[in-house]
């Protein structure tokens, strides 16, 4: 029998951004799904404050180069991947300078940007 497939998308995942409640849940939930025998792919935006060298991000050539059309304008997407070794889990990053280049993330509790 074929494994069930799950796509998990989050705005933040620990350890790539500062630790928040959502980030911790987004880190643990995909791992728990994977440990229950499901095939999972986890995606998040590649914000400008995510350190590519420290987290060992590298481009996934077969997934990169796609365009998404928003308001009749093409926006190229670059997909990068990194692993969380303690979880044996990969996280795919959606990289697009028009949307995710900023170096701050909105803090929903106070509606201020965190630098």
C-alpha positions in Angstrom: 0.0 0.0 0.0 1.2 3.5 -0.9 2.1 5.9 1.9 -0.2 8.9 2.4 1.4 12.2 1.2 1.2 15.4 3.3 2.2 18.9 2.3 2.9 21.1 5.3 3.4 24.9 4.7 4.3 27.3 7.5 5.4 30.9 7.8 8.1 30.0 10.3 9.8 26.9 11.5 12.3 26.6 14.4 15.4 26.6 14.1 15.4 28.8 11.0 13.8 31.8 12.7 13.6 33.0 16.3 11.8 30.5 18.4 8.0 31.3 18.6 5.0 29.2 19.5 4.1 28.7 15.9 7.7 28.0 15.0 7.9 25.2 17.6 4.6 23.6 16.5 5.7 23.8 12.9 8.9 22.1 13.8 7.3 19.2 15.8 4.1 18.5 13.8 5.7 17.5 10.5 8.2 15.2 12.4 5.3 13.5 14.2 3.4 13.0 10.9 6.6 11.5 9.4 7.1 9.2 12.4 3.6 7.8 11.8 4.6 6.6 8.4 3.4 9.4 6.2 5.5 10.9 3.4 5.7 14.6 4.2 7.1 17.7 2.4 7.6 20.8 4.5 7.8 24.3 3.0 8.3 27.8 4.4 9.4 31.2 2.9 13.1 31.9 2.7 13.2 35.3 4.4 16.2 37.5 4.1 17.2 36.9 7.7 17.7 33.2 7.3 21.4 32.4 7.1 22.0 30.1 4.1 25.5 29.2 5.2 24.7 28.3 8.8 21.6 26.2 7.9 23.3 24.7 4.8 20.6 25.7 2.3 21.2 24.6 -1.3 19.1 25.0 -4.4 16.9 22.2 -5.7 17.5 22.6 -9.4 14.6 20.3 -10.5 12.1 22.4 -8.5 13.5 25.9 -9.2 12.7 28.1 -12.1 9.0 27.9 -11.9 7.0 31.1 -12.2 3.9 32.1 -10.3 1.6 34.7 -11.9 0.2 37.3 -9.5 -1.8 40.2 -11.0 -0.6 39.4 -14.5 3.1 39.6 -13.5 5.5 36.6 -13.5 7.4 36.0 -10.3 10.2 33.5 -10.4 10.5 31.0 -7.6 13.7 29.4 -6.4 13.4 26.4 -4.1 16.1 25.6 -1.6 16.3 22.8 0.9 17.9 22.2 4.3 17.8 19.3 6.7 17.0 19.2 10.4 19.5 16.4 11.4 17.9 15.7 14.8 14.6 15.1 13.1 15.8 13.4 9.9 13.5 15.9 8.1 14.0 18.3 5.2 12.5 21.8 4.9 12.1 23.4 1.5 12.3 27.1 1.2 10.4 29.3 -1.3 12.8 32.0 -2.3 11.5 35.1 -4.1 13.0 38.6 -3.5 9.8 40.4 -4.3 8.0 38.8 -1.4 10.5 37.4 1.1 13.7 39.4 0.9 12.9 41.5 4.0 15.0 40.9 7.0 12.2 41.1 9.6 9.2 39.0 10.5 5.9 40.3 11.7 5.3 39.6 15.4 1.5 38.9 15.6 1.3 39.5 19.3 2.3 43.2 19.1 1.9 43.8 15.3 5.5 45.1 15.2 8.3 43.9 13.1 11.0 42.0 14.9 14.5 42.9 13.7 
